[in-house]
């Protein structure tokens, strides 16, 4: 079966995962902005990789817009976030993003990176505001993402690891 990896990466972690997937699968790998639905429809398996920003998954709009043309394809999503994996948080992200025609699409998680100095002014400002709100809480009550946010302040962190791709690679193997 032929497969394609579509990705949308803002700061590089998602692109790194997409390239690792390409190495592991020999699938074609393209940014979502460089692919048409007609091109994607040529493939049997479609993997979409996108970063998590404000509880949305970047690039998911491509699937949302074209899901009817791709409904006979095997589709999975890899979402990439800065927080350590937390099942409750992941379930919330899934419920928020996979409604309606996207319901039931398989989704995986890979931990990404954090580098405030590389962020846009808008993203850096939003993160600073969020850090300020979280800093007022008792650290003993932090959610896993809040703890990660506060630990990463002022640092450049890269948590990407190929091991996060293993469940997705197993899914691909079973889909073929």
C-alpha positions as CSV (number, residue, x, y, z in Angstrom):
1,X,0.0,0.0,0.0
2,X,1.2,3.5,-0.8
3,X,1.3,6.0,2.0
4,X,2.0,9.7,2.4
5,X,2.9,11.8,5.4
6,X,1.5,15.3,5.5
7,X,2.7,17.7,8.2
8,X,2.4,21.2,9.4
9,X,5.3,22.3,11.6
10,X,5.7,25.7,13.2
11,X,9.0,25.3,15.1
12,X,10.5,22.1,13.8
13,X,9.5,19.3,16.1
14,X,6.7,18.0,14.0
15,X,8.9,18.2,10.8
16,X,11.5,16.1,12.7
17,X,8.8,13.4,13.4
18,X,7.6,13.6,9.8
19,X,11.2,13.0,8.5
20,X,11.7,10.1,10.9
21,X,8.4,8.6,9.7
22,X,9.6,9.0,6.1
23,X,12.9,7.2,6.9
24,X,11.0,4.4,8.6
25,X,8.3,3.9,6.0
26,X,9.7,5.3,2.7
27,X,6.4,7.2,2.4
28,X,6.3,10.5,0.5
29,X,6.4,13.4,2.9
30,X,5.0,16.9,2.2
31,X,3.9,20.0,4.1
32,X,0.1,20.3,4.0
33,X,0.5,23.7,2.3
34,X,2.2,21.9,-0.6
35,X,-0.4,19.1,-1.3
36,X,-3.8,19.1,-2.9
37,X,-6.6,16.7,-2.0
38,X,-6.2,15.1,-5.4
39,X,-2.6,14.3,-4.7
40,X,-3.3,13.0,-1.3
41,X,-6.2,10.8,-2.6
42,X,-3.6,8.9,-4.7
43,X,-2.4,7.2,-1.5
44,X,-3.9,4.4,0.5
45,X,-2.6,5.5,3.9
46,X,-2.5,9.1,5.0
47,X,-0.6,10.2,8.1
48,X,-1.1,13.8,9.2
49,X,1.4,15.2,11.7
50,X,0.7,18.6,13.4
51,X,1.6,20.5,16.5
52,X,-0.8,21.2,19.3
53,X,-1.5,24.9,19.8
54,X,-4.2,26.2,22.1
55,X,-5.7,22.7,22.1
56,X,-6.0,22.6,18.3
57,X,-3.9,20.4,16.0
58,X,-2.2,22.3,13.2
59,X,-2.9,20.8,9.8
60,X,-6.1,19.1,10.9
61,X,-8.1,21.7,8.9
62,X,-6.8,19.9,5.7
63,X,-8.5,16.7,6.8
64,X,-11.6,18.5,8.1
65,X,-12.0,20.2,4.7
66,X,-11.3,17.1,2.6
67,X,-12.4,14.2,4.7
68,X,-15.2,13.2,2.3
69,X,-12.8,12.9,-0.6
70,X,-10.5,10.8,1.6
71,X,-13.1,8.7,3.5
72,X,-12.0,5.5,1.9
73,X,-8.4,6.0,3.0
74,X,-6.7,4.7,6.2
75,X,-5.9,7.9,8.1
76,X,-4.0,8.5,11.3
77,X,-2.9,11.7,13.0
78,X,0.3,12.3,15.0
79,X,-0.1,15.3,17.3
80,X,3.0,16.8,18.8
81,X,3.0,18.8,22.0
82,X,5.5,20.2,24.5
83,X,3.9,18.4,27.5
84,X,4.7,14.9,28.7
85,X,2.0,12.4,27.6
86,X,-1.0,12.5,30.0
87,X,-3.9,10.3,29.1
88,X,-6.6,12.7,30.4
89,X,-5.1,15.6,28.6
90,X,-4.8,13.6,25.4
91,X,-8.4,12.5,25.6
92,X,-9.5,16.1,26.0
93,X,-7.4,17.1,22.9
94,X,-8.9,14.2,21.0
95,X,-12.5,15.1,22.0
96,X,-11.9,18.7,21.1
97,X,-10.5,18.0,17.6
98,X,-12.1,14.8,16.4
99,X,-15.8,15.6,16.2
100,X,-18.3,15.0,13.4
101,X,-16.7,13.6,10.3
102,X,-13.3,13.3,12.0
103,X,-14.7,11.1,14.8
104,X,-13.0,7.8,15.0
105,X,-9.7,8.8,13.3
106,X,-6.8,7.2,15.1
107,X,-4.5,9.6,16.8
108,X,-1.1,9.3,18.4
109,X,1.1,11.6,20.5
110,X,4.8,12.6,20.3
111,X,6.4,15.0,22.7
112,X,7.9,18.0,21.0
113,X,10.2,20.8,21.9
114,X,10.2,24.2,23.6
115,X,12.3,27.2,22.7
116,X,10.9,30.6,23.7
117,X,13.6,32.5,21.8
118,X,12.5,30.8,18.6
119,X,8.8,31.6,19.2
120,X,6.9,34.4,17.4
121,X,6.2,37.4,19.5
122,X,2.6,36.4,19.7
123,X,3.3,32.9,20.9
124,X,5.9,34.1,23.4
125,X,3.5,36.6,24.8
126,X,0.7,34.0,25.1
127,X,3.1,31.6,26.8
128,X,4.2,34.3,29.2
129,X,0.6,35.1,30.1
130,X,-0.1,31.5,30.7
131,X,3.0,31.1,32.8
132,X,1.9,34.0,34.9
133,X,-1.5,32.5,35.5
134,X,0.0,29.1,36.3
135,X,2.6,30.6,38.6
136,X,-0.2,31.7,41.0
137,X,-1.2,28.1,41.6
138,X,0.2,25.8,44.2
139,X,2.8,23.7,42.4
140,X,1.5,20.6,44.2
141,X,-1.7,21.0,42.2
142,X,-0.2,21.5,38.7
143,X,-1.5,19.4,35.9
144,X,1.3,17.6,34.0
145,X,1.2,20.2,31.2
146,X,1.5,23.1,33.8
147,X,4.4,21.4,35.5
148,X,6.2,21.0,32.1
149,X,5.4,24.7,31.2
150,X,6.8,26.0,34.4
151,X,10.0,23.8,34.2
152,X,10.7,25.0,30.6
153,X,10.5,28.7,31.4
154,X,13.5,30.4,29.8
155,X,15.0,27.2,28.5
156,X,15.4,25.5,25.1
157,X,14.2,21.9,25.5
158,X,13.9,19.1,22.8
159,X,12.0,16.1,24.0
160,X,11.5,14.5,20.5
161,X,12.4,10.8,20.5
162,X,11.9,8.2,17.8
163,X,10.3,5.9,20.4
164,X,7.1,8.0,20.3
165,X,6.6,6.8,16.7
166,X,6.5,3.1,17.6
167,X,2.7,2.9,18.2
168,X,2.1,4.7,14.9
169,X,4.5,2.5,13.1
170,X,2.7,-0.6,14.5
171,X,-0.6,0.9,13.3
172,X,0.9,1.4,9.8
173,X,2.1,-2.2,9.7
174,X,-1.4,-3.4,10.7
175,X,-3.0,-1.2,8.1
176,X,-1.0,-2.6,5.2
